[in-house]
Amino acid sequence: MRIEFTGRREVVAAARVAYEANVDGKDVWCSVSLDALNDHFGNGSLGNGAPSAHDLVGAFEANRARIENATRRVLERNGGRSVELETRDFD
């Protein structure tokens, strides 16, 4: 299975960061939850309440390699279908 990450990403409803992968020529949207970002990477917020979209994207970008590796493992297990990473996917 050939998996590449396109670099496209966005915050979805301030609770997930969505990003795109290309699996065997097909674009597949994936995401990582706010809880997973908090639990494993910190969210970059300044302690002033809920993290901003900027905080979430910052946490994602700072940890992109580890997030993409976890995504790759799940994509290989699920046959290349959309992935929604949660805290358990990093354990």
Protein Blocks (a to p, Z undefined) as FASTA:
>chain_A
ZZddehiacdehhlaccddddeehiacdddddfklmmmmnonoiahiajadfklmmmmmm
mmmmmmmmmmmmmmmmnnopacdddfklmZZ
